């Protein structure tokens, strides 16, 4: 994808929003059609879902197709730590330690704190805001492994999302694999439950949303397409595992002025194998953000 193609995507969306999607009779279908235009203009497969917390309606494109969590599972893991602390099952101030052998390639916080360890709350924050892989594994080890996070999703009413492995193996999810996957619709609903439902107490919800807002890994993705003045937060995931293509994920929330908040989950599997994050692929998710902004403005 070139800059010219990204311009083409934006032009196609603007044209469709104005006049070229007459076959879609309802508002949700019309904006779902805009997402199909984004996918048609990109070199890959897009799945996205948006939940309107004011109506409970979910709309999107390929929103029941399975995609890998990648590092986006860390948002739910951080929420689990906050939840277990508030119900007294754990003490988030408990200090955990790890060995040098547990340090993965990307572990900025865990590497810095190797000698002294960190509290579970600190590890949860680093897992969300920095996407620290070792911090996530240390928390999973303490809480009972990937199956414990899957059980939490089930308790939230999410019968779809699953985590089967730890970092980094969970990033190896070729097309057709169901391990370590979710669907856009399932994750948009789970985020709405966590951030705007009663699954977490007020203090835990506030903390989680603050961590998401402070996360900077997604500034070139969904949030790049949303108005900068709208409160928003997210968690991304990226995988260039050989043989599975390149996958880009962004899940989060946005609070447009004068209307109910929205939660979103978007997944883009590029057709080509990348060796580093590709700006054109991230721009596909930014276009999804622009479609959400159009929806919120109508």
Secondary structure as the mmCIF struct_conf table of DSSP 4:
data_model
#
loop_
_struct_conf.conf_type_id
_struct_conf.id
_struct_conf.beg_label_comp_id
_struct_conf.beg_label_asym_id
_struct_conf.beg_label_seq_id
_struct_conf.end_label_comp_id
_struct_conf.end_label_asym_id
_struct_conf.end_label_seq_id
HELX_RH_AL_P HELX_RH_AL_P1 UNK A 3 UNK A 15
HELX_RH_PI_P HELX_RH_PI_P1 UNK A 16 UNK A 20
TURN_TY1_P TURN_TY1_P1 UNK A 22 UNK A 23
BEND BEND1 UNK A 26 UNK A 26
HELX_RH_AL_P HELX_RH_AL_P2 UNK A 27 UNK A 41
BEND BEND2 UNK A 42 UNK A 43
STRN STRN1 UNK A 44 UNK A 52
TURN_TY1_P TURN_TY1_P2 UNK A 53 UNK A 55
STRN STRN2 UNK A 58 UNK A 61
BEND BEND3 UNK A 62 UNK A 62
TURN_TY1_P TURN_TY1_P3 UNK A 63 UNK A 64
BEND BEND4 UNK A 65 UNK A 65
STRN STRN3 UNK A 66 UNK A 68
HELX_RH_3T_P HELX_RH_3T_P1 UNK A 70 UNK A 72
HELX_RH_AL_P HELX_RH_AL_P3 UNK A 73 UNK A 86
TURN_TY1_P TURN_TY1_P4 UNK A 87 UNK A 88
BEND BEND5 UNK A 89 UNK A 90
TURN_TY1_P TURN_TY1_P5 UNK A 92 UNK A 93
STRN STRN4 UNK A 95 UNK A 96
HELX_RH_3T_P HELX_RH_3T_P2 UNK A 100 UNK A 102
BEND BEND6 UNK A 105 UNK A 106
HELX_RH_AL_P HELX_RH_AL_P4 UNK A 108 UNK A 112
TURN_TY1_P TURN_TY1_P6 UNK A 113 UNK A 116
STRN STRN5 UNK A 118 UNK A 119
HELX_RH_AL_P HELX_RH_AL_P5 UNK A 120 UNK A 129
TURN_TY1_P TURN_TY1_P7 UNK A 130 UNK A 130
HELX_RH_AL_P HELX_RH_AL_P6 UNK A 133 UNK A 143
TURN_TY1_P TURN_TY1_P8 UNK A 144 UNK A 144
BEND BEND7 UNK A 145 UNK A 145
HELX_RH_AL_P HELX_RH_AL_P7 UNK A 146 UNK A 155
TURN_TY1_P TURN_TY1_P9 UNK A 156 UNK A 157
BEND BEND8 UNK A 159 UNK A 160
TURN_TY1_P TURN_TY1_P10 UNK A 167 UNK A 168
HELX_RH_3T_P HELX_RH_3T_P3 UNK A 169 UNK A 171
TURN_TY1_P TURN_TY1_P11 UNK A 175 UNK A 176
TURN_TY1_P TURN_TY1_P12 UNK A 179 UNK A 180
STRN STRN6 UNK A 181 UNK A 183
HELX_RH_AL_P HELX_RH_AL_P8 UNK A 184 UNK A 196
BEND BEND9 UNK A 197 UNK A 200
HELX_RH_AL_P HELX_RH_AL_P9 UNK A 202 UNK A 214
TURN_TY1_P TURN_TY1_P13 UNK A 217 UNK A 221
HELX_RH_AL_P HELX_RH_AL_P10 UNK A 222 UNK A 225
BEND BEND10 UNK A 226 UNK A 226
TURN_TY1_P TURN_TY1_P14 UNK A 228 UNK A 229
BEND BEND11 UNK A 230 UNK A 230
STRN STRN7 UNK A 231 UNK A 239
TURN_TY1_P TURN_TY1_P15 UNK A 242 UNK A 243
BEND BEND12 UNK A 244 UNK A 244
STRN STRN8 UNK A 246 UNK A 255
TURN_TY1_P TURN_TY1_P16 UNK A 257 UNK A 258
BEND BEND13 UNK A 259 UNK A 259
STRN STRN9 UNK A 262 UNK A 270
BEND BEND14 UNK A 271 UNK A 272
HELX_LH_PP_P HELX_LH_PP_P1 UNK A 273 UNK A 274
BEND BEND15 UNK A 275 UNK A 276
HELX_RH_AL_P HELX_RH_AL_P11 UNK A 279 UNK A 297
#
